[in-house]
């Protein structure tokens, strides 16, 4: 089951940024200004590791 595209809660006033669509096995990421250009797919384990690093300010 795939969710709808969503922006980060840190996107001020709907500003342009990346959008994410998460799935149990992967996460798709795209540019909100150019969604017609496609997306990049990351395995769920890599996406989870990335989010963990962001939350702990490792990045």
Number of C-alpha atoms within 10 A of each C-alpha: 7 12 11 10 14 13 18 12 8 9 11 9 7 10 12 13 15 18 19 20 17 20 14 11 12 17 21 19 21 20 17 17 12 12 12 9 9 11 17 10 15 15 13 16 12 12 18 14 11 13 13 13 12 11 10 8 8 9 9
